[in-house]
Amino acid sequence: MFPEIKSTLQEKAMDMYEIFLKMYGERSLKPTRRDAMTELIMTILSHRTTAANEKLAFTRMWDYYGSWEAIRDGDTAKLTELIAPSNYPEVKAPYIKATLAKIIEERGEANIDFLENLPVDEGLRWLRSLTGVGIKTASLVLLFNFSKAIMPVDTHVHRVSLRTGLIPPRTSADKAHMLLLKILPNEPHILFNFHVTCLRHGQRICTWNAPKCNQCPINHLCDYYHQVYKS
Ligand code: SF4
């Protein structure tokens, strides 16, 4: 599926991974408690939104409509108002309605569990054909709900990958998805734990405006550290 890439990057990624596991712990990859349909819509609501506001927006929407079909058929302005705790509700409301309309039309119901039986590439392609579903959302649903070998690249994973040099400078988050898959093992458990621990590292140590490089246990592996502190 993915072409060969330099082993040095693979070694760096695995060295980082081992250190991250010691720092942040290793978790088992279990399907999330939410069904895949809910996960998909909640992930759309989560973009640029806190977890608390994502949940509030979903709860307000579900309490009012009570079914996916009612959301599909409801008034866009009303849906926008209900999901307002989430950022960009005026963009997300039509996305959610269009996504639901396509799924129900194509599958006969609001259910995407068939993705479990599709190869990862096909599942990714299908999910990305839905309105408002990008590679991060699609990857998240496939990994978290169906334990597929794919890894979502959120803002923290993206930043840590750029600074350490796992991906070239100025690589977009979208492109980072495929580049990181080339250097990480094709193993859902590892991809899940790399995602979770790298995200924690970005939240706690490799923060956006003030990375704590001198306290960072992977600084010997990091391009940014060598450029800033060793040159
Ligand atoms: S050394 Fe600094 S820039 Fe590199 S990963 Fe650690 S905190 Fe981030």
Residues whose N, C-alpha, C, O or C-beta is under 5 A from the ligand:
A	BS01	SF4	R163 I205 C206 P211 K212 C213 C216 I218 N219 C222 Y224 Y225
